Amino acid sequence: MIRARIAKPSERLEFRDPERVQAFRQALDRLCRDLPEPISIMHVCGTHEQSIARFGLRSLLPPNLRVIMGPGCPVCVTDMPEVDEAVYLAEQGVILATFGDMFRVPGTRKSLAEAKAEGADVRVIYSPWEALQIARETDREVVFFATGFETTAVATAAVILSGPPKNFSVLSAHKYIPPVMEIVAEMPQTRVQGFLAAGHAATITGWKIFERFVERHGIPVVVAGFEPLDILSALVQLVELIRRGEKRVVNAYPRCVTPEGNRNAQRLLWEVFETESGVWRGIAYVPNGNLRLRRKYAWVDARARFEIRLSEWLGDAPPRLTQECLCGNIMAGIATPYDCRLFGKECTPENPVGACMVSSEGACRIWYEYGGHITGPKGMRELEGTDLT
């Protein structure tokens, strides 16, 4: 059994060591050599997909080991009506502040970028604190369109608890990862035999939160970091669990993740938010998958402050290309970007049709930029090159 050794504080951390990469590769080859059938593993994090594609890790895997991306891009799973709400408010004259990835995500009628081009005041920010600062410098209403998983929801909660001015409010589209893993595990088309859990989300929630999921679905989970050796080490451990038939959680990211997680961050999160059921774009109706502001924070909830009349405002159905987009199947792990006939043709980063091509954490955008399955020498060259070691 091969484990990624934990470095002592005095040692230089090496997470891209070519020799150890080869050791993990050989371990995966041995583990997968006599499998009766291929193994499918799903990760639920856009950052994992970026690392896998950037470093060509799929080119190192045995042909009977498949690693697929699930609903791990927060921008991609933001439902179209949530984008519509943001566009509607922007067109009513508020200052709409949002992260850059949301700027060009298509709504039913238009994106925030198109609304800005038509005169709406839409501003791209890098943190919720910038939205708060905008509100402090103006008398106009400022709405922060808040997207992302529990990691970014903690920052939104901290801003709300800091005592924002009365002209500041939040339009929450935050999502909560654990419930959607339940949905994917129950989809009959999905044959996922193991999950790589996102290390950064687990720094907040802790790894023990996945124990109930494993107990309920009988699918092992390994928490993984984001460097090439983190991912390869986690894959080795996950394949070992699958081969032995062990249904349990393993923490392969111990330098950052603890059993209980960051309790201070959890306190902030659940003080401000509670879960509610809702639709994840392209996925499904996810029970308890959305994070909404608790009633006692209605004074800073944009949905309580403004009357959002989408039924009167929308009118037309989504464009034809939007209806043909396969983002939903791709995020559910039952299709790849290459299965979508729009990929790289009508749908590109310059002219995106679906949310997966808009966001830097979307599977289509990542595959377009890095070439998807890097089967040639590029992946190995990057792993062995001096720029990455």
Residue pairs with C-beta under 8 A, 6 or more apart in sequence:
1 236
1 240
2 23
2 24
2 27
2 233
2 236
3 233
3 237
4 20
4 229
4 230
4 233
4 252
6 254
6 255
7 13
7 14
14 20
14 229
14 389
15 225
15 227
15 228
15 229
15 230
16 55
16 227
16 228
16 229
16 383
16 388
16 389
17 229
17 389
18 383
18 384
18 389
20 229
21 60
21 228
21 229
21 232
21 383
24 229
24 232
24 233
24 235
24 236
25 60
25 232
27 236
28 60
28 61
28 62
28 65
28 232
28 235
28 236
28 239
29 62
31 236
31 239
31 240
31 243
32 39
32 62
32 64
32 65
32 239
33 62
35 64
35 243
37 64
38 63
38 64
38 65
38 66
39 64
39 65
39 66
39 193
39 194
39 239
39 242
40 66
40 68
40 191
40 192
40 193
40 333
41 65
41 66
41 67
41 68
41 192
41 193
41 194
41 195
41 196
41 235
41 238
41 239
42 67
42 68
42 69
42 70
42 184
42 190
42 192
42 194
42 195
42 196
42 333
43 49
43 52
43 67
43 68
43 69
43 70
43 72
43 195
43 196
43 198
43 224
44 69
44 70
44 71
44 72
44 177
44 180
44 181
44 184
44 195
44 196
44 197
44 198
45 72
45 196
45 198
45 199
45 200
45 201
46 69
46 72
46 73
46 74
46 76
46 359
46 360
46 361
46 362
46 363
46 366
47 198
47 200
47 226
47 361
48 69
48 72
48 196
48 198
48 224
48 226
48 231
49 69
49 72
49 361
49 363
49 366
50 360
50 361
50 366
51 57
51 226
51 227
51 228
51 231
52 58
52 67
52 231
53 366
53 367
53 369
53 370
53 371
53 372
53 374
54 370
54 382
55 228
55 379
55 382
55 383
55 388
56 370
56 374
56 378
56 379
56 380
56 382
56 383
57 67
57 228
57 231
57 232
57 379
58 67
58 373
58 374
58 375
58 379
59 373
59 374
59 375
59 376
59 378
59 379
59 380
60 232
60 379
60 380
60 383
61 67
61 235
65 235
65 239
67 196
67 235
68 192
68 333
68 336
69 330
69 331
69 333
69 363
70 180
70 181
70 184
70 192
70 195
70 331
70 332
70 333
71 77
71 180
71 184
71 280
71 283
71 331
71 332
72 177
72 198
72 331
72 361
73 331
73 355
73 356
73 359
73 361
73 362
73 363
74 147
74 148
74 149
74 152
74 175
74 359
74 361
75 99
75 101
75 102
75 105
75 147
75 355
75 358
75 359
75 361
75 362
76 281
76 282
76 327
76 331
76 354
76 355
76 356
76 358
76 359
76 361
76 362
76 363
77 175
77 180
77 280
77 281
77 282
77 283
77 331
77 355
78 102
78 105
78 147
78 173
78 175
78 281
78 355
79 173
79 278
79 279
79 280
79 281
80 106
80 107
80 108
80 281
80 318
81 108
81 279
81 310
82 171
82 173
83 102
83 105
83 106
83 107
83 108
83 111
83 112
84 107
84 108
84 109
84 310
84 313
84 314
85 171
85 303
85 308
85 310
86 96
86 98
86 102
86 107
86 112
86 143
86 145
86 171
87 107
87 109
87 110
87 111
87 112
87 115
87 120
88 308
88 309
88 310
88 313
89 96
89 143
89 171
89 302
89 306
89 308
90 96
90 112
90 115
90 116
90 120
90 121
90 122
91 115
91 118
91 120
92 306
93 121
93 140
93 141
94 121
94 140
94 141
94 142
94 143
94 306
95 121
95 123
95 134
95 135
95 138
95 140
95 141
95 142
95 143
96 112
96 115
96 120
96 121
96 122
96 123
96 143
96 145
97 122
97 123
97 124
97 125
97 130
97 131
97 134
97 142
97 143
97 144
97 145
98 112
98 122
98 123
98 124
98 125
98 144
98 145
98 147
99 124
99 125
99 126
99 147
99 148
100 124
100 126
101 147
101 358
101 359
101 360
101 361
102 112
102 145
102 147
103 111
103 112
103 113
103 116
103 122
103 124
104 111
104 112
104 113
104 352
104 358
105 111
105 112
105 355
105 358
105 359
106 318
106 322
106 352
106 353
106 354
106 355
106 358
108 314
108 316
108 317
108 318
109 313
109 314
109 315
109 316
110 118
112 120
112 122
112 145
113 122
115 122
116 122
123 134
125 131
125 134
125 144
127 155
128 144
128 146
128 155
128 156
128 158
128 159
129 155
129 159
131 142
131 144
131 159
131 168
132 144
132 159
132 162
132 164
132 168
134 142
135 142
135 164
135 165
135 167
135 168
136 165
138 167
139 167
140 167
141 167
141 169
141 305
142 167
142 168
142 169
143 169
143 170
143 171
143 302
143 306
144 156
144 159
144 168
144 169
144 170
144 171
145 171
145 173
146 152
146 153
146 156
146 170
146 171
146 172
146 173
146 174
147 173
147 174
148 174
148 175
149 174
149 175
149 176
149 177
149 198
149 201
150 174
150 176
150 177
150 201
150 204
150 205
150 269
150 291
151 200
151 201
151 203
151 204
152 174
153 172
153 174
153 176
153 269
153 273
153 291
154 204
154 265
154 268
154 269
156 170
156 172
156 174
156 272
157 268
157 269
157 271
157 272
157 273
158 268
159 170
160 170
160 272
160 293
160 297
160 300
161 268
161 271
161 272
164 300
168 300
169 300
169 301
169 302
169 305
169 306
170 293
170 300
170 301
170 302
171 302
171 303
172 273
172 290
172 291
172 292
172 293
172 301
173 290
174 273
174 290
174 291
175 280
175 286
175 289
175 290
175 291
176 275
176 288
176 289
176 290
176 291
177 198
177 201
178 205
178 209
178 210
178 213
179 275
179 286
179 287
179 288
179 289
180 280
180 283
180 286
180 289
181 195
181 213
182 213
182 216
182 217
183 283
183 284
183 286
183 289
184 190
184 192
184 332
184 333
185 192
185 213
185 217
185 219
186 217
187 332
187 334
189 332
189 334
190 332
190 333
190 334
192 219
192 333
193 219
193 242
194 219
194 220
194 221
194 222
194 238
194 239
194 241
194 242
195 210
195 219
195 220
195 221
195 222
196 221
196 222
196 223
196 224
196 231
196 234
196 235
196 238
197 207
197 210
197 221
197 222
197 223
197 224
198 223
198 224
199 223
199 224
199 225
199 226
199 230
199 253
199 256
199 257
200 226
200 256
202 209
202 223
202 251
202 253
202 257
202 261
203 256
203 257
203 261
203 262
204 261
204 262
204 265
204 266
204 269
205 261
205 266
206 257
206 258
206 259
206 260
206 261
206 262
207 223
207 249
207 251
207 257
207 258
207 259
207 261
208 249
208 259
208 260
209 261
210 221
210 223
210 249
211 248
211 249
213 219
213 221
214 220
214 221
214 247
214 248
214 249
215 247
218 247
219 247
220 238
220 241
220 242
220 246
220 247
220 248
220 249
220 250
221 249
221 250
222 234
222 235
222 237
222 238
222 241
222 249
222 250
222 251
222 252
223 234
223 249
223 250
223 251
223 252
223 253
223 257
224 230
224 231
224 233
224 234
224 252
224 253
225 231
225 234
225 252
225 253
225 255
225 256
228 383
230 252
230 253
233 252
234 250
234 252
234 253
237 250
237 252
238 250
241 247
241 248
241 250
251 257
251 259
269 291
271 294
272 293
272 294
272 297
273 291
273 292
273 293
273 294
274 291
274 292
274 294
275 288
275 289
275 290
275 291
275 292
276 288
276 290
276 291
276 292
277 285
277 286
277 287
277 288
277 289
277 290
278 285
278 286
278 289
278 290
279 285
279 286
280 286
280 289
281 327
281 328
281 355
282 325
282 327
282 328
282 329
282 330
282 331
282 332
282 354
282 355
283 328
283 331
283 332
284 332
292 301
293 300
293 301
298 304
299 305
317 323
321 342
321 346
321 347
321 353
322 353
322 354
324 341
324 342
324 353
325 340
325 342
325 347
325 353
325 354
326 335
326 339
326 340
326 342
326 354
327 340
327 354
327 355
327 356
327 362
327 364
329 335
329 339
330 336
330 337
330 339
330 340
330 356
330 363
330 364
331 356
331 363
336 363
336 367
336 372
337 343
337 356
337 363
337 364
337 367
337 368
337 372
338 367
338 372
340 347
340 354
340 364
342 353
342 354
343 357
343 364
343 367
343 368
344 368
346 353
347 353
347 354
347 357
347 364
348 357
348 368
349 357
349 358
349 365
349 368
349 369
352 358
352 365
354 362
354 364
355 362
356 362
356 363
356 364
356 365
357 364
357 365
357 368
358 365
359 365
360 366
371 378
382 388
